[in-house]
Amino acid sequence: MSNNIFKSFDDNNVNNLMNKKEVQDIINDPKTQNIINKNEFNQFKEKYKDKSNDEILKDAHEYSQKLKSQLGEKEFNKKLNEIKKFEMFLNKDQKNKLNEFLNKIK
């Protein structure tokens, strides 16, 4: 099984993250539950399960370009900044990976 950015969190970090109130609020939000329970989410998880970082980043870059053309540059950058808010829950290595990911999809 290949190592990819979706598998880069160790169990302790995941458990610590999952126990935070902010994360629990997000998880329990009905909108989040709708996303998680949709068939598309399961298809997404399956699609990227055994992919390498390069394959994932290539797809992410292609999707981000489509999204940027749909939303416009200003709204797209606003969405990226919203993603960056999750940095407060990450350790240094995870923050670096998130920033690397965001820089590669721009």
ROZA-7859 format. One record per residue: residue in three letters; x negated, y, z of N, C-alpha, C, CB in turn; chain. Coordinates in Angstrom, 1 decimal, m for minus. Glycine has a CB too. Example, Ala and Ser with C-alpha at 12.3 -4.5 7.8 and 13.67 -1.06 7.14 Angstrom:
<recs>
<rec resn="ALA" n_east="m13.2" n_north="m5.7" n_up="7.8" ca_east="m12.3" ca_north="m4.5" ca_up="7.8" c_east="m13.2" c_north="m3.3" c_up="7.8" cb_east="m11.3" cb_north="m4.5" cb_up="9.0" chain="A"/>
<rec resn="SER" n_east="m12.8" n_north="m2.2" n_up="7.1" ca_east="m13.7" ca_north="m1.1" ca_up="7.1" c_east="m12.9" c_north="0.0" c_up="7.9" cb_east="m14.1" cb_north="m0.6" cb_up="5.7" chain="A"/>
</recs>
This chain:
<recs>
<rec resn="MET" n_east="m0.9" n_north="m1.2" n_up="0.0" ca_east="0.0" ca_north="0.0" ca_up="0.0" c_east="m0.9" c_north="1.2" c_up="0.0" cb_east="1.0" cb_north="0.0" cb_up="1.2" chain="A"/>
<rec resn="SER" n_east="m0.6" n_north="2.2" n_up="m0.9" ca_east="m1.4" ca_north="3.4" ca_up="m1.0" c_east="m1.1" c_north="4.3" c_up="0.2" cb_east="m1.3" cb_north="4.0" cb_up="m2.3" chain="A"/>
<rec resn="ASN" n_east="m2.1" n_north="5.1" n_up="0.5" ca_east="m1.9" ca_north="6.1" ca_up="1.5" c_east="m1.4" c_north="7.4" c_up="0.8" cb_east="m3.2" cb_north="6.4" cb_up="2.3" chain="A"/>
<rec resn="ASN" n_east="m0.3" n_north="8.0" n_up="1.4" ca_east="0.2" ca_north="9.2" ca_up="0.8" c_east="0.6" c_north="10.2" c_up="1.8" cb_east="1.3" cb_north="9.0" cb_up="m0.2" chain="A"/>
<rec resn="ILE" n_east="0.9" n_north="11.4" n_up="1.4" ca_east="1.1" ca_north="12.5" ca_up="2.4" c_east="2.4" c_north="12.2" c_up="3.2" cb_east="1.3" cb_north="13.8" cb_up="1.7" chain="A"/>
<rec resn="PHE" n_east="3.3" n_north="11.4" n_up="2.8" ca_east="4.4" ca_north="11.0" ca_up="3.6" c_east="4.1" c_north="10.0" c_up="4.7" cb_east="5.5" cb_north="10.5" cb_up="2.7" chain="A"/>
<rec resn="LYS" n_east="2.9" n_north="9.4" n_up="4.6" ca_east="2.6" ca_north="8.5" ca_up="5.6" c_east="1.4" c_north="9.0" c_up="6.5" cb_east="2.2" cb_north="7.1" cb_up="5.0" chain="A"/>
<rec resn="SER" n_east="1.2" n_north="10.2" n_up="6.5" ca_east="0.0" ca_north="10.8" ca_up="7.2" c_east="0.2" c_north="11.2" c_up="8.7" cb_east="m0.5" cb_north="12.0" cb_up="6.5" chain="A"/>
<rec resn="PHE" n_east="1.4" n_north="10.9" n_up="9.2" ca_east="1.7" ca_north="11.2" ca_up="10.6" c_east="1.6" c_north="9.9" c_up="11.4" cb_east="3.1" cb_north="11.8" cb_up="10.7" chain="A"/>
<rec resn="ASP" n_east="0.8" n_north="10.0" n_up="12.5" ca_east="0.7" ca_north="8.8" ca_up="13.4" c_east="1.9" c_north="8.8" c_up="14.3" cb_east="m0.6" cb_north="8.8" cb_up="14.2" chain="A"/>
<rec resn="ASP" n_east="2.2" n_north="7.7" n_up="14.9" ca_east="3.4" ca_north="7.5" ca_up="15.7" c_east="3.5" c_north="8.5" c_up="16.8" cb_east="3.4" cb_north="6.1" cb_up="16.2" chain="A"/>
<rec resn="ASN" n_east="2.4" n_north="8.8" n_up="17.5" ca_east="2.5" ca_north="9.7" ca_up="18.6" c_east="2.9" c_north="11.1" c_up="18.2" cb_east="1.1" cb_north="9.9" cb_up="19.3" chain="A"/>
<rec resn="ASN" n_east="2.4" n_north="11.6" n_up="17.0" ca_east="2.8" ca_north="12.9" ca_up="16.5" c_east="4.2" c_north="12.9" c_up="16.1" cb_east="1.9" cb_north="13.3" cb_up="15.3" chain="A"/>
<rec resn="VAL" n_east="4.6" n_north="11.8" n_up="15.5" ca_east="6.0" ca_north="11.7" ca_up="15.1" c_east="7.0" c_north="11.7" c_up="16.3" cb_east="6.3" cb_north="10.5" cb_up="14.2" chain="A"/>
<rec resn="ASN" n_east="6.6" n_north="11.0" n_up="17.3" ca_east="7.5" ca_north="10.9" ca_up="18.5" c_east="7.5" c_north="12.3" c_up="19.2" cb_east="6.9" cb_north="9.8" cb_up="19.5" chain="A"/>
<rec resn="ASN" n_east="6.3" n_north="12.9" n_up="19.3" ca_east="6.3" ca_north="14.3" ca_up="19.9" c_east="7.1" c_north="15.2" c_up="19.1" cb_east="4.8" cb_north="14.8" cb_up="20.0" chain="A"/>
<rec resn="LEU" n_east="7.0" n_north="15.2" n_up="17.8" ca_east="7.8" ca_north="16.1" ca_up="17.0" c_east="9.3" c_north="15.8" c_up="17.1" cb_east="7.4" cb_north="15.9" cb_up="15.5" chain="A"/>
<rec resn="MET" n_east="9.7" n_north="14.5" n_up="17.1" ca_east="11.1" ca_north="14.2" ca_up="17.2" c_east="11.7" c_north="14.6" c_up="18.5" cb_east="11.2" cb_north="12.7" cb_up="17.0" chain="A"/>
<rec resn="ASN" n_east="10.9" n_north="14.7" n_up="19.6" ca_east="11.5" ca_north="15.0" ca_up="20.9" c_east="11.6" c_north="16.5" c_up="21.1" cb_east="10.6" cb_north="14.5" cb_up="21.9" chain="A"/>
<rec resn="LYS" n_east="11.2" n_north="17.3" n_up="20.2" ca_east="11.3" ca_north="18.8" ca_up="20.3" c_east="12.8" c_north="19.2" c_up="20.1" cb_east="10.4" cb_north="19.5" cb_up="19.3" chain="A"/>
<rec resn="LYS" n_east="13.3" n_north="20.1" n_up="20.9" ca_east="14.7" ca_north="20.6" ca_up="20.8" c_east="15.0" c_north="21.1" c_up="19.4" cb_east="14.9" cb_north="21.6" cb_up="21.8" chain="A"/>
<rec resn="GLU" n_east="14.1" n_north="21.9" n_up="18.8" ca_east="14.3" ca_north="22.5" ca_up="17.5" c_east="14.6" c_north="21.4" c_up="16.4" cb_east="13.2" cb_north="23.4" cb_up="17.1" chain="A"/>
<rec resn="VAL" n_east="13.8" n_north="20.3" n_up="16.5" ca_east="13.9" ca_north="19.2" ca_up="15.6" c_east="15.2" c_north="18.5" c_up="15.8" cb_east="12.7" cb_north="18.3" cb_up="15.7" chain="A"/>
<rec resn="GLN" n_east="15.5" n_north="18.2" n_up="17.0" ca_east="16.8" ca_north="17.6" ca_up="17.4" c_east="18.0" c_north="18.4" c_up="16.8" cb_east="16.9" cb_north="17.3" cb_up="18.9" chain="A"/>
<rec resn="ASP" n_east="17.9" n_north="19.7" n_up="17.0" ca_east="19.0" ca_north="20.5" ca_up="16.5" c_east="19.1" c_north="20.4" c_up="15.0" cb_east="18.8" cb_north="22.0" cb_up="16.9" chain="A"/>
<rec resn="ILE" n_east="18.0" n_north="20.3" n_up="14.3" ca_east="18.1" ca_north="20.2" ca_up="12.8" c_east="18.6" c_north="18.8" c_up="12.5" cb_east="16.6" cb_north="20.4" cb_up="12.2" chain="A"/>
<rec resn="ILE" n_east="18.1" n_north="17.8" n_up="13.1" ca_east="18.5" ca_north="16.4" ca_up="12.8" c_east="20.0" c_north="16.2" c_up="13.1" cb_east="17.7" cb_north="15.4" cb_up="13.7" chain="A"/>
<rec resn="ASN" n_east="20.5" n_north="16.8" n_up="14.1" ca_east="21.9" ca_north="16.6" ca_up="14.5" c_east="22.9" c_north="17.5" c_up="13.7" cb_east="22.1" cb_north="16.8" cb_up="15.9" chain="A"/>
<rec resn="ASP" n_east="22.3" n_north="18.5" n_up="13.0" ca_east="23.2" ca_north="19.4" ca_up="12.2" c_east="23.9" c_north="18.6" c_up="11.1" cb_east="22.3" cb_north="20.5" cb_up="11.5" chain="A"/>
<rec resn="PRO" n_east="25.2" n_north="18.8" n_up="11.0" ca_east="26.0" ca_north="18.0" ca_up="10.0" c_east="25.5" c_north="18.1" c_up="8.5" cb_east="27.4" cb_north="18.5" cb_up="10.0" chain="A"/>
<rec resn="LYS" n_east="24.9" n_north="19.3" n_up="8.2" ca_east="24.3" ca_north="19.5" ca_up="6.9" c_east="23.1" c_north="18.5" c_up="6.7" cb_east="23.9" cb_north="20.9" cb_up="6.6" chain="A"/>
<rec resn="THR" n_east="22.3" n_north="18.4" n_up="7.7" ca_east="21.2" ca_north="17.5" ca_up="7.6" c_east="21.7" c_north="16.0" c_up="7.5" cb_east="20.3" cb_north="17.6" cb_up="8.9" chain="A"/>
<rec resn="GLN" n_east="22.7" n_north="15.7" n_up="8.3" ca_east="23.2" ca_north="14.3" ca_up="8.2" c_east="23.8" c_north="14.0" c_up="6.8" cb_east="24.3" cb_north="14.1" cb_up="9.3" chain="A"/>
<rec resn="ASN" n_east="24.4" n_north="15.0" n_up="6.2" ca_east="24.9" ca_north="14.8" ca_up="4.8" c_east="23.8" c_north="14.5" c_up="3.9" cb_east="25.7" cb_north="16.0" cb_up="4.4" chain="A"/>
<rec resn="ILE" n_east="22.7" n_north="15.2" n_up="4.0" ca_east="21.5" ca_north="14.9" ca_up="3.1" c_east="20.9" c_north="13.6" c_up="3.4" cb_east="20.4" cb_north="16.0" cb_up="3.3" chain="A"/>
<rec resn="ILE" n_east="20.7" n_north="13.2" n_up="4.6" ca_east="20.1" ca_north="11.9" ca_up="5.0" c_east="21.0" c_north="10.8" c_up="4.5" cb_east="19.9" cb_north="11.9" cb_up="6.5" chain="A"/>
<rec resn="ASN" n_east="22.3" n_north="10.9" n_up="4.6" ca_east="23.1" ca_north="9.8" ca_up="4.3" c_east="23.5" c_north="9.7" c_up="2.8" cb_east="24.4" cb_north="9.9" cb_up="5.1" chain="A"/>
<rec resn="LYS" n_east="23.0" n_north="10.6" n_up="2.0" ca_east="23.3" ca_north="10.5" ca_up="0.6" c_east="22.4" c_north="9.5" c_up="m0.1" cb_east="23.1" cb_north="11.9" cb_up="m0.1" chain="A"/>
<rec resn="ASN" n_east="22.9" n_north="8.9" n_up="m1.1" ca_east="22.2" ca_north="7.9" ca_up="m1.9" c_east="20.9" c_north="8.5" c_up="m2.5" cb_east="23.1" cb_north="7.3" cb_up="m2.9" chain="A"/>
<rec resn="GLU" n_east="21.0" n_north="9.8" n_up="m2.9" ca_east="19.8" ca_north="10.4" ca_up="m3.6" c_east="18.6" c_north="10.4" c_up="m2.6" cb_east="20.2" cb_north="11.8" cb_up="m4.0" chain="A"/>
<rec resn="PHE" n_east="18.8" n_north="10.6" n_up="m1.3" ca_east="17.8" ca_north="10.7" ca_up="m0.4" c_east="17.1" c_north="9.3" c_up="m0.3" cb_east="18.3" cb_north="11.1" cb_up="1.0" chain="A"/>
<rec resn="ASN" n_east="17.8" n_north="8.3" n_up="m0.3" ca_east="17.2" ca_north="6.9" ca_up="m0.2" c_east="16.5" c_north="6.6" c_up="m1.5" cb_east="18.3" cb_north="5.9" cb_up="0.0" chain="A"/>
<rec resn="GLN" n_east="17.0" n_north="7.1" n_up="m2.6" ca_east="16.3" ca_north="6.9" ca_up="m3.9" c_east="15.0" c_north="7.7" c_up="m3.9" cb_east="17.2" cb_north="7.4" cb_up="m5.1" chain="A"/>
<rec resn="PHE" n_east="15.0" n_north="8.9" n_up="m3.3" ca_east="13.8" ca_north="9.7" ca_up="m3.2" c_east="12.7" c_north="8.9" c_up="m2.4" cb_east="14.1" cb_north="11.0" cb_up="m2.6" chain="A"/>
<rec resn="LYS" n_east="13.2" n_north="8.4" n_up="m1.2" ca_east="12.2" ca_north="7.7" ca_up="m0.3" c_east="11.6" c_north="6.5" c_up="m1.1" cb_east="12.9" cb_north="7.2" cb_up="1.0" chain="A"/>
<rec resn="GLU" n_east="12.4" n_north="5.7" n_up="m1.8" ca_east="11.9" ca_north="4.6" ca_up="m2.5" c_east="11.0" c_north="5.0" c_up="m3.6" cb_east="13.1" cb_north="3.8" cb_up="m3.1" chain="A"/>
<rec resn="LYS" n_east="11.3" n_north="6.0" n_up="m4.3" ca_east="10.5" ca_north="6.5" ca_up="m5.5" c_east="9.1" c_north="6.8" c_up="m5.0" cb_east="11.1" cb_north="7.7" cb_up="m6.1" chain="A"/>
<rec resn="TYR" n_east="8.9" n_north="7.4" n_up="m3.9" ca_east="7.6" ca_north="7.9" ca_up="m3.5" c_east="6.9" c_north="7.0" c_up="m2.4" cb_east="7.7" cb_north="9.2" cb_up="m2.9" chain="A"/>
<rec resn="LYS" n_east="7.5" n_north="5.9" n_up="m2.1" ca_east="7.0" ca_north="5.0" ca_up="m1.0" c_east="5.6" c_north="4.6" c_up="m1.2" cb_east="7.9" cb_north="3.8" cb_up="m0.9" chain="A"/>
<rec resn="ASP" n_east="5.2" n_north="4.1" n_up="m2.4" ca_east="3.9" ca_north="3.6" ca_up="m2.7" c_east="3.1" c_north="4.5" c_up="m3.7" cb_east="4.0" cb_north="2.2" cb_up="m3.3" chain="A"/>
<rec resn="LYS" n_east="3.5" n_north="5.8" n_up="m3.8" ca_east="2.8" ca_north="6.7" ca_up="m4.7" c_east="1.5" c_north="7.3" c_up="m4.0" cb_east="3.7" cb_north="7.8" cb_up="m5.2" chain="A"/>
<rec resn="SER" n_east="0.5" n_north="7.6" n_up="m4.8" ca_east="m0.6" ca_north="8.3" ca_up="m4.3" c_east="m0.4" c_north="9.8" c_up="m4.2" cb_east="m1.9" cb_north="8.1" cb_up="m5.3" chain="A"/>
<rec resn="ASN" n_east="m1.2" n_north="10.5" n_up="m3.4" ca_east="m1.1" ca_north="11.9" ca_up="m3.3" c_east="m1.0" c_north="12.6" c_up="m4.6" cb_east="m2.2" cb_north="12.5" cb_up="m2.4" chain="A"/>
<rec resn="ASP" n_east="m1.9" n_north="12.2" n_up="m5.5" ca_east="m2.0" ca_north="12.9" ca_up="m6.8" c_east="m0.7" c_north="12.7" c_up="m7.6" cb_east="m3.1" cb_north="12.3" cb_up="m7.6" chain="A"/>
<rec resn="GLU" n_east="m0.1" n_north="11.5" n_up="m7.5" ca_east="1.2" ca_north="11.3" ca_up="m8.2" c_east="2.3" c_north="12.2" c_up="m7.6" cb_east="1.6" cb_north="9.8" cb_up="m8.2" chain="A"/>
<rec resn="ILE" n_east="2.3" n_north="12.2" n_up="m6.3" ca_east="3.3" ca_north="13.0" ca_up="m5.6" c_east="3.2" c_north="14.5" c_up="m5.9" cb_east="3.3" cb_north="12.7" cb_up="m4.1" chain="A"/>
<rec resn="LEU" n_east="1.9" n_north="14.9" n_up="m5.8" ca_east="1.7" ca_north="16.4" ca_up="m6.1" c_east="2.0" c_north="16.8" c_up="m7.5" cb_east="0.3" cb_north="16.7" cb_up="m5.8" chain="A"/>
<rec resn="LYS" n_east="1.7" n_north="15.9" n_up="m8.5" ca_east="2.1" ca_north="16.1" ca_up="m9.9" c_east="3.6" c_north="16.3" c_up="m10.0" cb_east="1.6" cb_north="15.0" cb_up="m10.8" chain="A"/>
<rec resn="ASP" n_east="4.3" n_north="15.4" n_up="m9.5" ca_east="5.8" ca_north="15.5" ca_up="m9.5" c_east="6.3" c_north="16.7" c_up="m8.8" cb_east="6.5" cb_north="14.2" cb_up="m8.9" chain="A"/>
<rec resn="ALA" n_east="5.7" n_north="17.0" n_up="m7.6" ca_east="6.1" ca_north="18.2" ca_up="m6.8" c_east="5.9" c_north="19.5" c_up="m7.6" cb_east="5.4" cb_north="18.2" cb_up="m5.5" chain="A"/>
<rec resn="HIS" n_east="4.7" n_north="19.5" n_up="m8.3" ca_east="4.4" ca_north="20.7" ca_up="m9.1" c_east="5.5" c_north="20.9" c_up="m10.2" cb_east="3.0" cb_north="20.6" cb_up="m9.7" chain="A"/>
<rec resn="GLU" n_east="5.8" n_north="19.8" n_up="m10.9" ca_east="6.8" ca_north="19.9" ca_up="m12.0" c_east="8.1" c_north="20.3" c_up="m11.4" cb_east="6.9" cb_north="18.5" cb_up="m12.7" chain="A"/>
<rec resn="TYR" n_east="8.6" n_north="19.8" n_up="m10.3" ca_east="9.8" ca_north="20.1" ca_up="m9.7" c_east="9.8" c_north="21.6" c_up="m9.3" cb_east="10.2" cb_north="19.2" cb_up="m8.5" chain="A"/>
<rec resn="SER" n_east="8.7" n_north="22.0" n_up="m8.7" ca_east="8.6" ca_north="23.4" ca_up="m8.2" c_east="8.7" c_north="24.4" c_up="m9.3" cb_east="7.3" cb_north="23.6" cb_up="m7.4" chain="A"/>
<rec resn="GLN" n_east="8.1" n_north="24.0" n_up="m10.5" ca_east="8.2" ca_north="24.9" ca_up="m11.7" c_east="9.7" c_north="25.1" c_up="m12.1" cb_east="7.3" cb_north="24.4" cb_up="m12.8" chain="A"/>
<rec resn="LYS" n_east="10.4" n_north="23.9" n_up="m12.1" ca_east="11.8" ca_north="24.0" ca_up="m12.5" c_east="12.6" c_north="24.8" c_up="m11.5" cb_east="12.4" cb_north="22.5" cb_up="m12.6" chain="A"/>
<rec resn="LEU" n_east="12.3" n_north="24.6" n_up="m10.2" ca_east="13.0" ca_north="25.4" ca_up="m9.2" c_east="12.7" c_north="26.9" c_up="m9.3" cb_east="12.6" cb_north="24.8" cb_up="m7.8" chain="A"/>
<rec resn="LYS" n_east="11.4" n_north="27.2" n_up="m9.6" ca_east="11.0" ca_north="28.6" ca_up="m9.7" c_east="11.8" c_north="29.2" c_up="m10.9" cb_east="9.5" cb_north="28.7" cb_up="m9.9" chain="A"/>
<rec resn="SER" n_east="11.9" n_north="28.5" n_up="m12.0" ca_east="12.6" ca_north="29.1" ca_up="m13.1" c_east="14.1" c_north="29.3" c_up="m12.8" cb_east="12.4" cb_north="28.2" cb_up="m14.4" chain="A"/>
<rec resn="GLN" n_east="14.7" n_north="28.4" n_up="m12.0" ca_east="16.1" ca_north="28.5" ca_up="m11.6" c_east="16.4" c_north="29.6" c_up="m10.6" cb_east="16.6" cb_north="27.2" cb_up="m11.1" chain="A"/>
<rec resn="LEU" n_east="15.5" n_north="29.7" n_up="m9.6" ca_east="15.7" ca_north="30.7" ca_up="m8.5" c_east="15.1" c_north="32.0" c_up="m8.8" cb_east="15.1" cb_north="30.1" cb_up="m7.3" chain="A"/>
<rec resn="GLY" n_east="14.1" n_north="32.1" n_up="m9.6" ca_east="13.3" ca_north="33.3" ca_up="m9.7" c_east="12.1" c_north="33.3" c_up="m8.7" cb_east="14.2" cb_north="34.6" cb_up="m9.6" chain="A"/>
<rec resn="GLU" n_east="11.1" n_north="34.0" n_up="m9.1" ca_east="9.9" ca_north="34.1" ca_up="m8.3" c_east="10.1" c_north="34.5" c_up="m6.8" cb_east="8.8" cb_north="35.0" cb_up="m8.9" chain="A"/>
<rec resn="LYS" n_east="10.9" n_north="35.5" n_up="m6.6" ca_east="11.1" ca_north="36.1" ca_up="m5.3" c_east="11.8" c_north="35.1" c_up="m4.4" cb_east="12.0" cb_north="37.4" cb_up="m5.3" chain="A"/>
<rec resn="GLU" n_east="12.9" n_north="34.5" n_up="m4.9" ca_east="13.7" ca_north="33.5" ca_up="m4.1" c_east="12.9" c_north="32.2" c_up="m3.8" cb_east="15.0" cb_north="33.2" cb_up="m4.8" chain="A"/>
<rec resn="PHE" n_east="12.1" n_north="31.8" n_up="m4.9" ca_east="11.2" ca_north="30.6" ca_up="m4.7" c_east="10.2" c_north="30.8" c_up="m3.6" cb_east="10.5" cb_north="30.3" cb_up="m6.1" chain="A"/>
<rec resn="ASN" n_east="9.6" n_north="32.0" n_up="m3.6" ca_east="8.6" ca_north="32.3" ca_up="m2.6" c_east="9.2" c_north="32.4" c_up="m1.2" cb_east="7.9" cb_north="33.6" cb_up="m2.9" chain="A"/>
<rec resn="LYS" n_east="10.5" n_north="32.8" n_up="m1.1" ca_east="11.2" ca_north="32.9" ca_up="0.1" c_east="11.4" c_north="31.4" c_up="0.7" cb_east="12.6" cb_north="33.6" cb_up="m0.1" chain="A"/>
<rec resn="LYS" n_east="11.7" n_north="30.5" n_up="m0.2" ca_east="11.9" ca_north="29.1" ca_up="0.1" c_east="10.6" c_north="28.5" c_up="0.7" cb_east="12.5" cb_north="28.3" cb_up="m1.0" chain="A"/>
<rec resn="LEU" n_east="9.5" n_north="28.8" n_up="0.0" ca_east="8.2" ca_north="28.3" ca_up="0.4" c_east="7.9" c_north="28.8" c_up="1.8" cb_east="7.1" cb_north="28.7" cb_up="m0.6" chain="A"/>
<rec resn="ASN" n_east="8.2" n_north="30.1" n_up="2.1" ca_east="8.0" ca_north="30.7" ca_up="3.4" c_east="8.8" c_north="30.0" c_up="4.5" cb_east="8.2" cb_north="32.2" cb_up="3.4" chain="A"/>
<rec resn="GLU" n_east="10.0" n_north="29.6" n_up="4.1" ca_east="10.9" ca_north="28.8" ca_up="5.1" c_east="10.2" c_north="27.5" c_up="5.4" cb_east="12.3" cb_north="28.6" cb_up="4.5" chain="A"/>
<rec resn="ILE" n_east="9.6" n_north="26.8" n_up="4.4" ca_east="9.0" ca_north="25.6" ca_up="4.7" c_east="7.8" c_north="25.8" c_up="5.6" cb_east="8.5" cb_north="24.9" cb_up="3.3" chain="A"/>
<rec resn="LYS" n_east="7.1" n_north="26.9" n_up="5.4" ca_east="5.9" ca_north="27.1" ca_up="6.3" c_east="6.3" c_north="27.3" c_up="7.8" cb_east="5.2" cb_north="28.4" cb_up="5.8" chain="A"/>
<rec resn="LYS" n_east="7.5" n_north="27.6" n_up="8.1" ca_east="7.9" ca_north="27.7" ca_up="9.5" c_east="7.8" c_north="26.4" c_up="10.2" cb_east="9.4" cb_north="28.1" cb_up="9.5" chain="A"/>
<rec resn="PHE" n_east="7.7" n_north="25.3" n_up="9.5" ca_east="7.5" ca_north="24.0" ca_up="10.2" c_east="6.1" c_north="23.8" c_up="10.7" cb_east="7.9" cb_north="22.9" cb_up="9.3" chain="A"/>
<rec resn="GLU" n_east="5.2" n_north="24.7" n_up="10.4" ca_east="3.8" ca_north="24.6" ca_up="10.8" c_east="3.7" c_north="24.5" c_up="12.3" cb_east="3.0" cb_north="25.8" cb_up="10.3" chain="A"/>
<rec resn="MET" n_east="4.6" n_north="25.2" n_up="13.0" ca_east="4.5" ca_north="25.3" ca_up="14.5" c_east="4.7" c_north="23.9" c_up="15.1" cb_east="5.6" cb_north="26.2" cb_up="15.1" chain="A"/>
<rec resn="PHE" n_east="5.2" n_north="22.9" n_up="14.4" ca_east="5.4" ca_north="21.6" ca_up="14.9" c_east="4.3" c_north="20.6" c_up="14.5" cb_east="6.7" cb_north="21.0" cb_up="14.4" chain="A"/>
<rec resn="LEU" n_east="3.3" n_north="21.1" n_up="13.8" ca_east="2.3" ca_north="20.3" ca_up="13.2" c_east="0.9" c_north="20.5" c_up="13.9" cb_east="2.1" cb_north="20.5" cb_up="11.7" chain="A"/>
<rec resn="ASN" n_east="0.1" n_north="19.4" n_up="13.9" ca_east="m1.2" ca_north="19.5" ca_up="14.4" c_east="m2.1" c_north="20.2" c_up="13.3" cb_east="m1.8" cb_north="18.2" cb_up="14.8" chain="A"/>
<rec resn="LYS" n_east="m3.4" n_north="20.4" n_up="13.6" ca_east="m4.2" ca_north="21.2" ca_up="12.6" c_east="m4.4" c_north="20.4" c_up="11.3" cb_east="m5.6" cb_north="21.4" cb_up="13.2" chain="A"/>
<rec resn="ASP" n_east="m4.6" n_north="19.1" n_up="11.3" ca_east="m4.7" ca_north="18.4" ca_up="10.1" c_east="m3.4" c_north="18.4" c_up="9.3" cb_east="m5.1" cb_north="16.9" cb_up="10.4" chain="A"/>
<rec resn="GLN" n_east="m2.3" n_north="18.3" n_up="9.9" ca_east="m1.0" ca_north="18.3" ca_up="9.2" c_east="m0.8" c_north="19.7" c_up="8.6" cb_east="0.1" cb_north="17.9" cb_up="10.2" chain="A"/>
<rec resn="LYS" n_east="m1.2" n_north="20.7" n_up="9.4" ca_east="m1.0" ca_north="22.1" ca_up="8.8" c_east="m1.8" c_north="22.3" c_up="7.6" cb_east="m1.4" cb_north="23.1" cb_up="9.9" chain="A"/>
<rec resn="ASN" n_east="m3.1" n_north="21.8" n_up="7.6" ca_east="m3.9" ca_north="21.9" ca_up="6.4" c_east="m3.3" c_north="21.1" c_up="5.3" cb_east="m5.3" cb_north="21.3" cb_up="6.7" chain="A"/>
<rec resn="LYS" n_east="m2.8" n_north="20.0" n_up="5.5" ca_east="m2.1" ca_north="19.2" ca_up="4.4" c_east="m0.9" c_north="19.9" c_up="3.9" cb_east="m1.7" cb_north="17.8" cb_up="4.9" chain="A"/>
<rec resn="LEU" n_east="m0.1" n_north="20.5" n_up="4.8" ca_east="1.1" ca_north="21.3" ca_up="4.3" c_east="0.6" c_north="22.4" c_up="3.4" cb_east="1.9" cb_north="21.8" cb_up="5.5" chain="A"/>
<rec resn="ASN" n_east="m0.4" n_north="23.2" n_up="3.9" ca_east="m0.9" ca_north="24.3" ca_up="3.1" c_east="m1.4" c_north="23.9" c_up="1.8" cb_east="m1.9" cb_north="25.1" cb_up="3.9" chain="A"/>
<rec resn="GLU" n_east="m2.2" n_north="22.8" n_up="1.8" ca_east="m2.7" ca_north="22.3" ca_up="0.5" c_east="m1.6" c_north="21.9" c_up="m0.4" cb_east="m3.6" cb_north="21.1" cb_up="0.8" chain="A"/>
<rec resn="PHE" n_east="m0.6" n_north="21.3" n_up="0.1" ca_east="0.6" ca_north="20.9" ca_up="m0.7" c_east="1.3" c_north="22.1" c_up="m1.3" cb_east="1.6" cb_north="20.1" cb_up="0.2" chain="A"/>
<rec resn="LEU" n_east="1.5" n_north="23.1" n_up="m0.4" ca_east="2.2" ca_north="24.3" ca_up="m0.9" c_east="1.4" c_north="25.1" c_up="m1.9" cb_east="2.6" cb_north="25.2" cb_up="0.3" chain="A"/>
<rec resn="ASN" n_east="0.1" n_north="25.1" n_up="m1.7" ca_east="m0.7" ca_north="25.8" ca_up="m2.7" c_east="m0.8" c_north="25.1" c_up="m4.0" cb_east="m2.2" cb_north="25.9" cb_up="m2.2" chain="A"/>
<rec resn="LYS" n_east="m0.7" n_north="23.8" n_up="m4.0" ca_east="m0.7" ca_north="23.0" ca_up="m5.3" c_east="0.6" c_north="23.1" c_up="m6.0" cb_east="m1.1" cb_north="21.6" cb_up="m5.0" chain="A"/>
<rec resn="ILE" n_east="1.7" n_north="23.3" n_up="m5.4" ca_east="3.0" ca_north="23.3" ca_up="m6.1" c_east="3.3" c_north="24.7" c_up="m6.6" cb_east="4.1" cb_north="22.8" cb_up="m5.2" chain="A"/>
<rec resn="LYS" n_east="2.6" n_north="25.7" n_up="m6.2" ca_east="2.9" ca_north="27.1" ca_up="m6.6" c_east="2.7" c_north="27.3" c_up="m8.1" cb_east="2.1" cb_north="28.1" cb_up="m5.9" chain="A"/>
</recs>
